[in-house]
Structures are given as structure tokens and as C-alpha cells.
């Protein structure tokens, strides 16, 4: 890959406009993926896609179960 992967972790965002803007920014800054909890998080809707200017389709959106478990797993694999 040649570079360190960058993951964007969302936490309890309810406004689809904010989620779309974060996804758009993640793509612009070259992030590898966006991690979204399955619960207490807005879903990928038309509003999110529109707010992201379509970049939702340009980056993997990974649904995760538990934020703490995910952070521990990433840390164990050398992420900082």
C-alpha cells in the first residue's frame, strides 16, 4: 500500500448532513475507510449521499458493533 491507512471513526452522529460532510472530507483527505457504529448512528440515506456530494460511493463505509472493542482491536494491530 505504501502509506499508513487512515480510518475515520464516527460516534453517535444523528444529523445526516454532518455525516455526509464528514464522509466528503474523509475522501478529500485520502482516508482509507469510515467506521460507523450500527447503533445510535444515522444510517446511509439519500440525505447523507447528497450531503457527501456522492463521495459515499468512493470510500468503504464499515459498520462496526462496538466502538471500544473496535479501538482495542485496532490498537492490538498497531494502529495509533
MARBA-3410 file (N, C-alpha, C, O; in Angstrom, 1 decimal):
80
0.8,-1.2,0.0,0.0,0.0,0.0,0.9,1.3,0.0,0.5,2.2,-0.7 ~ 2.0,1.3,0.7,2.9,2.4,0.7,2.6,3.5,1.6,3.4,4.4,1.7 ~ 1.5,3.5,2.3,1.2,4.6,3.2,0.4,4.0,4.4,-0.1,2.9,4.3 ~ 0.3,4.7,5.5,-0.4,4.3,6.6,-1.9,4.5,6.4,-2.3,5.6,6.0 ~ -2.8,3.5,6.6,-4.2,3.7,6.4,-4.7,4.6,7.5,-4.3,4.7,8.6
-5.8,5.4,7.1,-6.4,6.3,7.9,-7.9,5.9,8.0,-8.6,5.9,7.0 ~ -8.4,5.7,9.2,-9.8,5.4,9.5,-10.4,6.5,10.2,-9.9,7.1,11.1 ~ -11.6,6.9,9.7,-12.4,7.9,10.4,-13.5,7.1,11.2,-14.3,6.4,10.6 ~ -13.5,7.4,12.5,-14.5,6.7,13.4,-15.6,7.7,13.8,-15.3,8.6,14.5 ~ -16.8,7.4,13.4,-17.9,8.2,13.8,-18.5,7.7,15.1,-18.5,6.5,15.4
-19.0,8.6,15.9,-19.6,8.2,17.2,-20.9,9.0,17.5,-20.8,10.2,17.8 ~ -22.0,8.3,17.4,-23.3,8.8,17.8,-23.7,10.1,17.0,-24.3,11.0,17.6 ~ -23.4,10.2,15.7,-23.8,11.3,14.9,-25.2,11.1,14.4,-25.5,10.0,13.9 ~ -26.1,12.0,14.7,-27.5,11.9,14.3,-27.9,12.7,13.1,-28.9,12.4,12.4 ~ -27.2,13.7,12.8,-27.5,14.6,11.7,-26.9,14.1,10.4,-25.7,14.0,10.2
-27.8,13.7,9.4,-27.3,13.1,8.2,-26.4,14.1,7.4,-25.6,13.7,6.6 ~ -26.7,15.4,7.5,-25.9,16.4,6.8,-24.4,16.4,7.3,-23.5,16.5,6.6 ~ -24.3,16.2,8.7,-22.9,16.2,9.3,-22.2,14.9,8.8,-21.0,14.9,8.5 ~ -22.9,13.8,8.8,-22.3,12.5,8.4,-21.8,12.6,6.9,-20.7,12.2,6.6 ~ -22.7,13.2,6.1,-22.3,13.4,4.7,-21.1,14.3,4.5,-20.2,14.0,3.7
-21.1,15.4,5.3,-19.9,16.3,5.2,-18.6,15.6,5.7,-17.6,15.8,5.1 ~ -18.7,14.8,6.7,-17.5,14.1,7.2,-17.1,13.1,6.2,-15.9,12.9,6.0 ~ -18.0,12.3,5.6,-17.6,11.4,4.5,-16.9,12.1,3.4,-15.9,11.7,2.9 ~ -17.5,13.3,3.0,-16.9,14.1,1.9,-15.5,14.5,2.2,-14.6,14.4,1.4 ~ -15.3,15.0,3.5,-14.0,15.4,3.9,-13.0,14.2,4.0,-11.8,14.4,3.7
-13.5,13.1,4.5,-12.6,11.9,4.6,-12.1,11.5,3.2,-10.9,11.2,3.1 ~ -12.9,11.6,2.2,-12.5,11.2,0.8,-11.5,12.3,0.4,-10.4,12.0,-0.2 ~ -11.7,13.6,0.6,-10.8,14.6,0.2,-9.5,14.5,0.9,-8.5,14.9,0.2 ~ -9.4,14.1,2.1,-8.1,13.9,2.8,-7.5,12.6,2.6,-6.4,12.3,3.2 ~ -8.1,11.7,1.8,-7.4,10.4,1.5,-7.6,9.4,2.5,-6.8,8.5,2.6
-8.6,9.4,3.3,-8.9,8.4,4.3,-9.1,7.0,3.6,-9.6,7.0,2.5 ~ -8.8,6.0,4.4,-9.0,4.6,3.8,-10.4,4.1,4.0,-10.9,3.5,3.1 ~ -11.1,4.4,5.1,-12.4,4.0,5.3,-13.1,4.8,6.4,-12.4,5.5,7.2 ~ -14.4,4.8,6.5,-15.2,5.4,7.5,-15.8,4.3,8.3,-16.5,3.4,7.8 ~ -15.6,4.3,9.6,-16.2,3.3,10.5,-17.4,3.9,11.2,-17.3,4.9,11.9
-18.5,3.2,11.1,-19.8,3.7,11.7,-20.4,2.7,12.6,-20.6,1.5,12.1 ~ -20.7,3.0,13.8,-21.4,2.0,14.7,-22.8,1.7,14.1,-23.4,2.5,13.4 ~ -23.2,0.5,14.4,-24.5,0.0,13.9,-25.7,0.7,14.7,-26.8,0.9,14.2 ~ -25.4,1.1,15.9,-26.5,1.6,16.8,-26.2,3.1,17.1,-25.0,3.5,17.2 ~ -27.3,3.8,17.4,-27.2,5.2,17.7,-26.4,6.1,16.7,-25.7,7.0,17.1
-26.5,5.7,15.5,-25.8,6.5,14.4,-26.8,6.6,13.2,-27.5,5.6,13.0 ~ -26.8,7.7,12.6,-27.6,7.8,11.4,-27.3,6.8,10.4,-26.1,6.4,10.3 ~ -28.2,6.3,9.6,-28.0,5.4,8.5,-27.6,6.1,7.2,-27.7,7.3,7.1 ~ -27.0,5.4,6.3,-26.7,6.0,5.0,-28.0,6.1,4.2,-28.6,5.2,3.8 ~ -28.4,7.4,4.1,-29.7,7.7,3.4,-29.4,8.6,2.2,-28.3,8.9,1.9
-30.5,8.9,1.5,-30.3,9.8,0.4,-29.7,11.2,0.8,-29.0,11.8,0.1 ~ -30.1,11.6,2.0,-29.6,12.9,2.5,-28.1,12.8,2.8,-27.4,13.8,2.5 ~ -27.7,11.7,3.3,-26.2,11.5,3.6,-25.5,11.5,2.2,-24.4,12.1,2.1 ~ -26.0,10.8,1.3,-25.4,10.7,0.0,-25.3,12.1,-0.7,-24.3,12.4,-1.3 ~ -26.4,12.8,-0.6,-26.4,14.1,-1.2,-25.5,15.1,-0.5,-24.8,15.8,-1.2
-25.5,15.0,0.8,-24.5,15.9,1.6,-23.1,15.5,1.3,-22.2,16.4,1.4 ~ -22.8,14.3,1.0,-21.4,13.9,0.7,-21.0,14.2,-0.7,-19.9,13.9,-1.1 ~ -22.0,14.7,-1.5,-21.7,15.0,-2.9,-21.4,13.8,-3.7,-20.6,13.8,-4.6 ~ -22.0,12.6,-3.2,-21.8,11.4,-3.9,-20.5,10.6,-3.5,-20.3,9.5,-4.0 ~ -19.7,11.2,-2.7,-18.5,10.5,-2.3,-18.7,9.3,-1.4,-17.7,8.6,-1.1
-19.9,9.1,-1.0,-20.2,7.9,-0.2,-19.9,6.7,-0.9,-19.5,5.6,-0.3 ~ -19.9,6.7,-2.3,-19.6,5.6,-3.1,-18.1,5.5,-3.4,-17.7,4.5,-4.1 ~ -17.3,6.4,-2.9,-15.9,6.4,-3.2,-15.0,5.9,-2.1,-13.8,5.8,-2.2 ~ -15.6,5.5,-0.9,-14.8,5.1,0.2,-15.6,4.0,0.9,-16.9,4.0,1.0 ~ -14.9,3.0,1.5,-15.6,2.0,2.2,-16.3,2.5,3.5,-15.6,3.2,4.2
-17.6,2.2,3.7,-18.3,2.6,4.9,-18.4,1.2,5.6,-19.1,0.3,5.2 ~ -17.7,1.1,6.8,-17.7,-0.1,7.5,-18.6,0.0,8.8,-18.3,0.9,9.6 ~ -19.6,-0.8,8.9,-20.4,-0.8,10.1,-19.8,-1.7,11.1,-19.4,-2.8,10.9 ~ -19.6,-1.1,12.3,-19.0,-1.8,13.5,-20.0,-2.0,14.6,-21.0,-1.2,14.7 ~ -19.7,-3.0,15.4,-20.7,-3.2,16.5,-20.4,-2.4,17.7,-21.3,-1.7,18.2
-19.2,-2.4,18.2,-18.9,-1.7,19.5,-17.6,-0.9,19.3,-16.6,-1.4,18.8 ~ -17.7,0.4,19.6,-16.6,1.3,19.4,-15.4,0.9,20.2,-14.3,0.9,19.7 ~ -15.6,0.6,21.5,-14.5,0.3,22.4,-13.8,-1.0,21.9,-12.5,-1.0,21.9 ~ -14.5,-2.0,21.5,-13.9,-3.2,21.0,-13.1,-3.0,19.7,-12.1,-3.5,19.5 ~ -13.7,-2.1,18.9,-13.0,-1.8,17.6,-11.7,-1.1,17.9,-10.7,-1.4,17.3
-11.7,-0.1,18.8,-10.5,0.6,19.1,-9.4,-0.3,19.7,-8.2,-0.2,19.4 ~ -9.8,-1.2,20.6,-8.9,-2.2,21.2,-8.3,-3.1,20.1,-7.1,-3.3,20.1 ~ -9.2,-3.6,19.2,-8.7,-4.4,18.1,-7.7,-3.7,17.2,-6.7,-4.2,16.8 ~ -8.0,-2.4,16.9,-7.1,-1.6,16.0,-5.8,-1.4,16.7,-4.7,-1.5,16.1 ~ -5.8,-1.1,18.0,-4.6,-0.9,18.8,-3.7,-2.1,18.8,-2.5,-2.0,18.7
-4.4,-3.3,19.0,-3.6,-4.5,19.0,-3.0,-4.8,17.7,-2.0,-5.5,17.6 ~ -3.5,-4.2,16.6,-2.9,-4.5,15.3,-2.0,-3.3,14.9,-1.6,-3.2,13.7 ~ -1.6,-2.5,15.8,-0.6,-1.5,15.6,-1.1,-0.1,15.2,-0.3,0.7,14.8 ~ -2.4,0.1,15.2,-2.9,1.4,14.8,-2.7,2.3,16.0,-2.7,1.9,17.2 ~ -2.5,3.6,15.7,-2.3,4.6,16.8,-3.3,5.7,16.6,-3.3,6.6,17.4
END
